[in-house]
């Protein structure tokens, strides 16, 4: 169930293609947070991708999801809320 939920609610799109087959690297639970470390391999490097994250946004009105996107040696943080469910990411 959780795998299907993640595939439906967390995905990348690039060049009209959807990427949602993540590899689970590790997970960590605390009192009020869940940290999930995922890896998504690309066959070819896209220049721009769109990340959509709707995890739990339909359940809690104040839900906020933080995604730390790592690519080579750089990291970028993106916050997702009910009003902001997608983010554009440039890999140039």
C-alpha positions as CSV (number, residue, x, y, z in Angstrom):
1,X,0.0,0.0,0.0
2,X,2.7,2.5,1.0
3,X,4.7,1.9,-2.2
4,X,1.7,2.6,-4.4
5,X,0.8,5.6,-2.3
6,X,4.2,7.1,-2.8
7,X,4.2,6.3,-6.5
8,X,0.9,8.2,-6.9
9,X,1.7,11.1,-4.6
10,X,5.4,11.8,-5.2
11,X,6.8,11.9,-8.7
12,X,8.9,13.7,-11.2
13,X,8.0,14.7,-14.8
14,X,10.6,15.5,-17.5
15,X,10.0,15.7,-21.2
16,X,6.4,14.5,-20.9
17,X,7.6,11.3,-19.0
18,X,6.7,10.5,-15.4
19,X,9.3,9.0,-13.0
20,X,7.9,7.4,-9.9
21,X,9.8,4.2,-9.4
22,X,12.0,5.1,-6.4
23,X,14.5,3.0,-4.5
24,X,14.1,3.2,-0.8
25,X,17.5,4.0,0.7
26,X,16.4,4.4,4.4
27,X,13.7,5.7,6.6
28,X,13.7,7.3,10.0
29,X,10.7,7.9,12.4
30,X,10.6,10.5,15.1
31,X,7.7,11.6,17.3
32,X,6.2,14.0,14.7
33,X,8.2,13.4,11.5
34,X,8.9,10.7,9.0
35,X,12.1,10.9,7.1
36,X,12.2,8.9,3.9
37,X,15.4,8.7,1.7
38,X,14.6,7.8,-1.9
39,X,16.8,7.5,-5.0
40,X,15.5,7.9,-8.5
41,X,17.8,7.0,-11.3
42,X,17.6,8.7,-14.7
43,X,18.9,7.1,-17.8
44,X,19.7,10.5,-19.3
45,X,20.2,13.8,-17.5
46,X,17.1,16.0,-17.9
47,X,17.7,19.7,-17.9
48,X,14.4,20.6,-16.2
49,X,12.1,18.5,-14.1
50,X,8.9,19.1,-12.2
51,X,8.5,17.5,-8.8
52,X,5.0,16.9,-7.5
53,X,4.5,16.0,-3.8
54,X,0.9,15.5,-2.4
55,X,1.8,13.1,0.4
56,X,-0.7,13.6,3.3
57,X,-1.8,17.0,1.9
58,X,-5.4,15.8,1.7
59,X,-5.5,14.6,5.3
60,X,-4.1,17.6,7.3
61,X,-4.9,21.2,6.5
62,X,-1.5,22.4,7.9
63,X,0.6,19.5,6.3
64,X,3.9,20.6,4.9
65,X,6.3,18.3,3.1
66,X,10.0,19.2,2.8
67,X,12.0,17.6,0.0
68,X,15.8,17.8,0.0
69,X,16.8,17.2,-3.6
70,X,20.4,16.2,-4.1
71,X,22.1,16.1,-7.4
72,X,25.8,15.5,-7.7
73,X,27.3,17.8,-5.1
74,X,24.5,20.3,-4.7
75,X,21.4,20.1,-2.5
76,X,18.2,22.2,-2.8
77,X,15.2,22.2,-0.4
78,X,11.6,22.5,-1.5
79,X,8.5,22.9,0.7
80,X,5.2,21.5,-0.5
81,X,1.8,22.5,0.9
82,X,-1.8,22.2,-0.2
83,X,-1.4,25.5,-2.2
84,X,2.0,24.5,-3.6
85,X,2.1,20.9,-4.8
86,X,4.6,21.2,-7.6
87,X,8.0,22.7,-8.0
88,X,10.2,23.3,-11.1
89,X,13.8,22.2,-10.7
90,X,16.5,23.2,-13.1
91,X,19.6,20.9,-13.4
92,X,21.7,23.2,-15.6
